[in-house]
């Protein structure tokens, strides 16, 4: 124990000596660094004063010295042209806007002007500048040049944006969705329409569906055909209602003449702009709207309905469509339909001194009104009859035989419409089905490897190459059933 104590003390003293020595070295190195820094500052200040004294002895003034210094800086680092300046330099002067031409002339006239942010160093009260270290000066010069480039680019972009903002963002004759218009919301899933609803855009109203809610205020001001997310995150297509949509989803009293049948009847009657057409059986006003569009502003339609409730519904539907059209197009729908609530069999005074280029009948017993209508139909013109049952067709033909009217039955048709589903073939996991080429005996292995490679590429890429995906094509499971028979009667002269 007596031997160990002195040895431990020696180790302790040795550690103290080492710590004190390292501390002294650190302090001495710190003093040397401070000394060098002071000498460097003194040397830089003296060099600046010497240069200023030489400048005072020369004929040049401090302003010229400052300009020379700025020219040297500009020659040292020329700022690159911005992308907009490069494009404007390639374009002819006639194609450039006045704002861009003005900026180019300013850059040509004042190429030596440098902002104050490019002056290096700081100034004291006497006006003499102190130049900092060389690394700092280069860094500031690069940052100032970048700032100047950004400022010039911003000016050119602002001028370009001001010019483009003067033009409308929409196409010519295009209007944004406004309150009061009739719109249609659709949700499609796997090629099928899962949800479709027609509504009128109103202030403070919500579009409610099983897929979520959309505020009408969020729809107003958007272009037609846009997608909006509901409160449940489902995308709905918002578009304007066409005339076909309107007659299918409007409020109705009796059954309407469906668009597929109405279009065929218009072709049968050969209705053109400026024609005068008689309609018997206004119903809900669907056929009246199609006839109104066909005859145009120069033509007229006389619509007669025997039931008062049907007459009111037809008038309301006609006015609602005209209001929506005026908001949509900025011009009025032609007011060329005259609705009358009367029985055509006994209302011969309505037809007095009138001639019609075509007649459209949608009645249960059309053969009862034919003796009143046919004398006012132009020779060679067509009377199109809309009948729901084949027994009504038989009664019509039997009435023509008994009445001996100057009419020929040209055609009796039914207009079927079959929807088809045409979509890429998918597997159960949702991936595309690859097309399988026929395998030959000689190249069986090569074809197998190529099919495997194609399958791997299809699984890796979301969109396979053109022609590599088979398609399925079959009639749609939801088909429109029978709607009506169309009978085409033509007036002849005997």
C-alpha positions in Angstrom: 0.0 0.0 0.0 2.9 2.3 0.7 4.4 1.6 -2.7 1.1 2.2 -4.6 0.3 5.7 -3.2 3.3 7.6 -4.7 2.7 6.0 -8.1 -0.9 7.1 -8.2 0.2 10.6 -7.2 2.6 10.7 -10.1 -0.1 9.8 -12.6 -2.3 12.6 -11.3 0.4 15.2 -11.6 1.3 14.0 -15.1 -2.4 14.5 -16.2 -2.5 18.0 -14.8 0.7 18.9 -16.7 -0.8 17.6 -20.0 -4.1 19.5 -19.5 -2.3 22.8 -18.7 0.0 22.5 -21.7 -2.8 21.8 -24.1 -4.7 24.8 -22.8 -1.7 27.1 -23.2 -1.3 25.9 -26.8 -4.9 26.6 -27.5 -4.7 30.1 -26.1 -1.5 30.9 -28.0 -3.1 29.7 -31.3 -6.1 31.8 -30.6 -3.9 34.9 -30.1 -2.1 34.2 -33.3 -5.4 34.0 -35.3 -6.6 37.3 -33.8 -3.3 38.9 -34.6 -3.5 37.7 -38.2 -7.0 39.0 -38.6 -6.1 42.4 -37.3 -3.2 42.6 -39.7 -5.4 41.6 -42.6 -7.9 44.2 -41.8 -5.2 46.9 -41.5 -3.7 45.8 -44.8 -7.1 45.8 -46.7 -8.0 49.3 -45.3 -4.6 50.7 -46.2 -4.9 49.3 -49.8 -8.3 50.9 -50.1 -6.9 54.3 -48.9 -4.0 54.0 -51.2 -6.3 53.4 -54.2 -8.5 56.3 -53.1 -5.4 58.7 -52.9 -4.4 57.6 -56.4 -7.9 58.3 -57.6 -7.8 61.8 -56.0 -4.5 62.6 -57.7 -5.8 61.6 -61.1 -8.1 63.6 -63.2 -11.1 61.2 -62.8 -13.7 62.0 -60.2 -15.2 59.5 -57.7 -18.3 59.1 -59.9 -16.2 57.9 -62.8 -14.3 55.6 -60.6 -17.6 54.1 -59.4 -18.8 53.7 -62.9 -15.5 52.0 -63.9 -15.9 49.7 -61.0 -19.5 48.8 -62.1 -18.4 48.2 -65.7 -15.8 45.9 -64.5 -18.4 44.0 -62.5 -20.7 43.8 -65.5 -17.9 42.5 -67.7 -16.9 40.0 -65.1 -20.3 38.4 -64.9 -22.9 38.9 -67.6 -26.3 37.7 -66.4 -27.9 35.1 -68.6 -31.0 35.7 -70.6 -34.3 34.4 -69.2 -36.4 31.9 -71.2 -38.9 34.6 -72.1 -36.2 36.9 -73.4 -34.7 34.1 -75.5 -38.2 33.4 -77.1 -38.8 37.1 -77.7 -35.4 37.4 -79.4 -36.3 34.7 -81.8 -39.7 36.1 -82.7 -40.2 38.9 -85.2 -40.8 42.4 -83.8 -44.3 42.5 -85.3 -45.4 39.5 -83.2 -44.2 41.1 -79.9 -46.4 43.0 -77.6 -45.8 46.7 -76.8 -44.8 45.8 -73.2 -42.1 43.4 -74.3 -40.8 45.9 -76.9 -40.6 48.6 -74.2 -38.6 46.4 -71.9 -36.2 45.4 -74.7 -35.5 49.1 -75.5 -34.8 49.8 -71.8 -32.3 47.0 -71.6 -30.6 48.3 -74.8 -30.4 51.9 -73.6 -29.2 51.3 -70.1 -27.0 48.2 -70.2 -24.5 49.7 -67.7 -27.0 50.6 -65.0 -26.7 48.3 -62.0 -28.9 48.3 -58.9 -27.5 49.5 -55.6 -27.6 46.0 -54.2 -24.6 45.2 -56.4 -22.3 47.6 -54.7 -19.9 45.6 -52.7 -18.9 46.3 -49.2 -20.2 48.9 -46.7 -19.8 52.6 -46.5 -18.9 54.6 -43.4 -19.8 58.2 -42.6 -16.9 59.6 -44.6 -18.1 57.8 -47.7 -15.1 55.5 -47.9 -16.0 51.8 -48.5 -14.4 48.8 -46.8 -14.1 45.7 -49.0 -14.8 42.5 -47.2 -13.1 39.2 -47.9 -12.8 37.9 -51.4 -15.0 34.9 -50.9 -17.8 37.1 -49.5 -17.6 39.5 -52.5 -18.0 36.8 -55.0 -20.9 35.3 -53.1 -22.7 38.6 -53.0 -22.0 39.3 -56.6 -23.6 36.0 -57.6 -26.6 36.5 -55.4 -27.1 40.1 -56.6 -26.9 38.9 -60.2 -29.5 36.2 -59.5 -31.8 38.8 -57.9 -31.5 41.1 -61.0 -32.3 38.2 -63.3 -35.3 37.2 -61.2 -36.5 40.8 -61.2 -36.3 41.1 -65.0 -38.0 37.8 -65.5 -40.8 38.9 -63.2 -41.3 42.1 -65.1 -41.5 40.3 -68.5 -43.8 37.6 -67.1 -46.1 40.3 -65.6 -46.2 42.1 -68.9 -47.0 38.8 -70.7 -49.7 37.9 -68.1 -51.3 41.3 -68.4 -51.6 40.8 -72.1 -53.1 37.3 -71.8 -55.4 38.4 -69.0 -57.2 40.8 -71.4 -58.4 37.9 -73.4 -61.3 35.7 -72.1 -60.3 32.3 -70.7 -63.3 30.7 -72.4 -63.9 29.9 -76.1 -65.9 32.2 -78.3 -69.6 32.1 -77.6 -69.0 30.0 -74.6 -70.7 30.9 -71.3 -70.1 29.6 -67.7 -72.7 27.9 -65.6 -75.2 30.5 -64.2 -78.0 30.3 -61.7 -81.3 29.4 -63.3 -79.9 26.9 -65.9 -80.9 23.3 -66.1 -78.0 21.0 -65.4 -77.5 17.2 -65.3 -75.3 15.4 -62.7 -73.9 12.0 -63.7 -71.9 9.3 -61.9 -70.5 6.5 -64.1 -69.0 3.3 -62.9 -67.5 0.7 -65.2 -69.1 2.2 -68.2 -72.6 2.4 -66.7 -74.5 5.4 -65.5 -75.2 4.6 -61.9 -76.7 8.0 -61.1 -78.3 10.7 -63.3 -80.3 13.7 -62.1 -81.5 16.9 -63.8 -81.8 20.0 -61.5 -82.0 23.7 -61.7 -79.0 25.7 -60.5 -80.3 27.9 -57.6 -78.6 30.0 -54.9 -78.2 28.4 -51.5 -79.3 25.0 -52.6 -77.6 21.6 -52.4 -77.5 18.7 -54.9 -78.2 15.6 -52.8 -77.6 12.1 -53.9 -76.6 8.7 -52.4 -73.0 9.5 -53.4 -72.8 12.8 -51.4 -73.8 16.4 -51.5 -72.6 19.3 -53.7 -73.4 22.9 -53.1 -75.0 24.8 -56.0 -72.9 27.8 -55.1 -69.8 25.8 -55.9 -71.1 24.8 -59.3 -72.0 28.4 -60.5 -69.2 30.0 -62.5 -67.6 26.8 -63.6 -67.4 25.6 -67.3 -69.9 23.0 -68.4 -68.6 19.4 -68.4 -66.5 19.6 -65.3 -66.1 17.1 -62.5 -66.8 18.0 -58.9 -66.3 15.9 -55.7 -69.2 15.3 -53.4 -69.0 15.3 -49.6 -68.1 11.6 -49.8 -65.3 12.1 -52.4 -67.2 10.8 -55.4 -66.6 12.6 -58.7 -69.8 13.7 -60.5 -69.9 15.0 -64.0 -71.8 18.4 -64.2 -73.1 19.3 -67.6 -75.9 21.3 -69.2 -79.1 19.5 -70.0 -79.8 18.9 -73.6 -83.3 18.9 -75.1 -83.3 15.1 -75.0 -82.4 15.2 -71.3 -85.1 17.7 -70.6 -88.0 15.8 -72.2 -86.9 12.6 -70.4 -86.5 14.1 -66.9 -89.0 16.9 -66.9 -92.3 16.7 -64.9 -94.8 15.0 -67.0 -98.5 14.3 -67.0 -99.2 11.7 -69.7 -96.5 9.6 -71.4 -94.2 11.6 -73.7 -93.1 11.0 -77.3 -89.6 9.6 -76.7 -86.7 11.3 -78.5 -86.0 8.3 -80.7 -89.6 8.4 -81.9 -89.8 12.2 -82.1 -86.7 12.3 -84.3 -88.1 9.7 -86.7 -91.5 11.5 -86.9 -89.6 14.8 -87.8 -87.9 12.9 -90.6 -91.2 11.4 -91.8 -92.9 14.8 -91.9 -89.8 16.4 -93.4 -90.2 19.5 -91.2 -87.9 22.4 -92.1 -87.4 25.9 -90.9 -90.4 28.2 -91.7 -93.0 25.4 -91.9 -96.4 25.6 -90.2 -97.2 22.4 -88.3 -100.3 21.2 -86.5 -100.0 19.0 -83.4 -102.9 17.3 -81.8 -102.3 16.0 -78.3 -99.9 18.3 -76.5 -99.4 15.9 -73.7 -96.4 17.0 -71.5 -95.0 19.2 -74.3 -92.2 17.0 -75.5 -93.2 16.9 -79.2 -94.1 20.6 -79.1 -90.4 21.4 -78.1 -89.0 19.2 -80.9 -91.3 20.8 -83.5 -90.5 24.3 -82.1 -86.8 23.7 -82.7 -87.4 22.3 -86.2 -89.6 25.1 -87.6 -87.3 27.9 -86.1 -88.1 31.5 -85.8 -89.8 31.8 -89.2 -92.2 28.8 -88.6 -95.1 28.2 -86.2 -96.7 25.3 -84.3 -100.3 25.0 -83.4 -100.7 22.6 -80.5 -104.2 21.5 -79.4 -104.9 19.5 -76.2 -108.3 18.4 -75.0 -107.5 17.9 -71.3 -106.9 21.0 -69.2 -104.3 19.5 -66.8 -102.2 18.2 -69.7 -102.5 21.6 -71.4 -101.2 23.4 -68.2 -98.3 20.9 -67.9 -97.2 21.4 -71.5 -97.2 25.2 -71.2 -95.2 25.1 -68.0 -92.6 22.7 -69.5 -92.3 24.8 -72.6 -91.8 28.1 -70.6 -89.2 26.5 -68.3 -87.1 25.3 -71.2 -87.2 28.7 -72.9 -86.1 30.4 -69.6 -83.1 28.0 -69.2 -82.2 28.5 -72.9 -82.1 32.2 -72.6 -79.7 32.0 -69.6 -77.5 29.5 -71.4 -77.2 31.1 -74.8 -78.0 34.7 -74.1 -80.7 34.7 -76.6 -84.4 33.8 -76.4 -85.8 30.5 -77.6 -88.3 31.3 -80.4 -91.9 31.7 -79.1 -93.4 29.9 -82.0 -95.9 27.5 -80.3 -99.5 28.4 -79.7 -101.2 26.1 -77.1 -105.0 25.7 -77.2 -107.2 23.8 -74.8 -110.0 22.5 -77.0 -111.3 19.4 -78.8 -109.9 19.3 -82.4 -113.0 17.4 -83.6 -115.3 20.4 -82.8 -112.7 23.2 -83.1 -112.8 23.8 -86.8 -112.7 27.5 -86.2 -109.1 27.2 -85.1 -108.1 25.8 -88.4 -110.1 28.2 -90.6 -108.1 29.7 -93.4 -104.9 27.8 -92.4 -102.7 25.4 -94.2 -100.2 23.1 -92.7 -97.0 21.6 -94.1 -97.3 18.6 -91.7 -99.5 17.2 -89.0 -98.5 15.2 -85.9 -101.1 13.2 -84.0 -100.7 11.7 -80.6 -104.3 10.6 -79.7 -106.0 7.4 -78.6 -108.4 7.5 -81.5 -106.7 9.6 -84.3 -109.2 8.4 -87.0 -111.9 10.6 -85.3 -110.0 13.9 -86.0 -108.8 13.0 -89.5 -111.9 14.4 -91.4 -111.3 17.8 -89.7 -107.5 17.9 -90.2 -106.9 16.5 -93.6 -108.6 19.3 -95.6 -106.0 21.8 -94.1 -103.0 19.6 -95.0 -101.0 20.5 -98.1 -101.2 17.9 -100.9 -98.3 15.5 -100.8 -97.6 16.4 -97.1 -97.4 13.8 -94.4 -99.5 13.1 -91.3 -97.5 11.2 -88.7 -99.4 9.3 -86.1 -98.0 8.1 -82.7 -99.8 5.0 -81.4 -98.9 2.8 -78.4 -100.8 -0.4 -79.3 -101.1 -2.4 -82.4 -104.8 -2.5 -81.9 -104.9 1.2 -82.3 -103.0 0.8 -85.6 -105.7 -1.6 -86.8 -108.5 0.8 -85.8 -106.8 3.6 -87.7 -106.5 1.6 -90.9 -110.1 0.5 -90.6 -111.2 4.1 -90.1 -109.3 5.1 -93.3 -111.0 2.4 -95.2 -114.5 3.4 -94.1 -114.0 7.2 -94.4 -112.4 7.1 -97.8 -110.0 9.9 -97.1 -107.3 10.9 -99.7 -104.6 9.3 -97.6 -102.0 6.6 -98.4 -100.4 4.5 -95.7 -96.7 4.6 -96.5 -95.2 2.9 -93.6 -95.9 1.4 -90.2 -92.7 1.1 -88.2 -91.3 0.7 -84.7 -88.0 2.3 -83.8 -85.9 0.0 -81.7 -82.8 1.3 -80.0 -80.2 -1.2 -78.6 -77.5 0.0 -76.3 -74.2 -1.9 -76.4 -71.4 -2.4 -73.8 -68.0 -2.2 -75.4 -65.2 -2.2 -72.9 -61.7 -3.8 -72.4 -61.9 -7.3 -71.0 -60.8 -7.5 -67.4 -59.8 -10.3 -65.1 -61.3 -10.9 -61.7 -58.3 -9.1 -60.0 -59.0 -6.0 -62.2 -56.0 -6.4 -64.6 -56.4 -6.5 -68.3 -56.8 -9.8 -70.1 -53.9 -10.4 -72.5 -54.5 -11.4 -76.1 -53.4 -14.9 -76.8 -52.0 -15.6 -80.2 -52.3 -19.1 -81.8 -49.3 -21.3 -81.0 -47.5 -23.2 -83.8 -45.8 -26.5 -83.2 -42.4 -25.2 -84.4 -42.3 -22.0 -82.3 -44.2 -23.2 -79.3 -41.5 -22.4 -76.8 -40.7 -19.0 -78.3 -44.4 -18.0 -78.3 -44.8 -19.1 -74.7 -41.9 -16.9 -73.6 -43.2 -14.0 -75.7 -46.7 -14.3 -74.1 -45.1 -14.5 -70.7 -43.1 -11.3 -71.4 -46.2 -9.5 -72.7 -48.1 -10.5 -69.6 -45.3 -9.2 -67.4 -45.2 -5.9 -69.3 -49.0 -5.5 -69.0 -48.9 -6.0 -65.2 -46.0 -3.5 -64.8 -47.5 -0.8 -67.0 -50.9 0.7 -66.3 -51.7 1.3 -70.0 -50.7 -1.5 -72.3 -49.8 -0.9 -75.9 -52.4 -0.4 -78.6 -54.0 -3.5 -79.8 -52.7 -5.7 -77.0 -56.0 -5.8 -75.0 -59.1 -7.8 -76.1 -62.5 -6.1 -75.9 -65.9 -7.4 -75.1 -69.0 -6.3 -77.0 -72.5 -7.3 -76.0 -76.0 -5.7 -75.8 -76.6 -3.7 -72.7 -78.6 -5.6 -70.1 -80.9 -2.7 -69.6 -82.7 -2.0 -72.9 -85.6 0.3 -73.7 -88.7 -1.7 -74.4 -91.4 -0.9 -76.9 -92.6 2.7 -76.9 -94.9 3.2 -79.9 -95.8 2.4 -83.5 -95.3 5.2 -86.0 -97.8 5.4 -88.9 -96.9 7.5 -91.9 -99.9 8.8 -93.9 -99.5 10.9 -97.0 -102.2 13.1 -98.6 -102.8 12.4 -102.2 -105.1 13.9 -104.9 -107.7 11.6 -106.3 
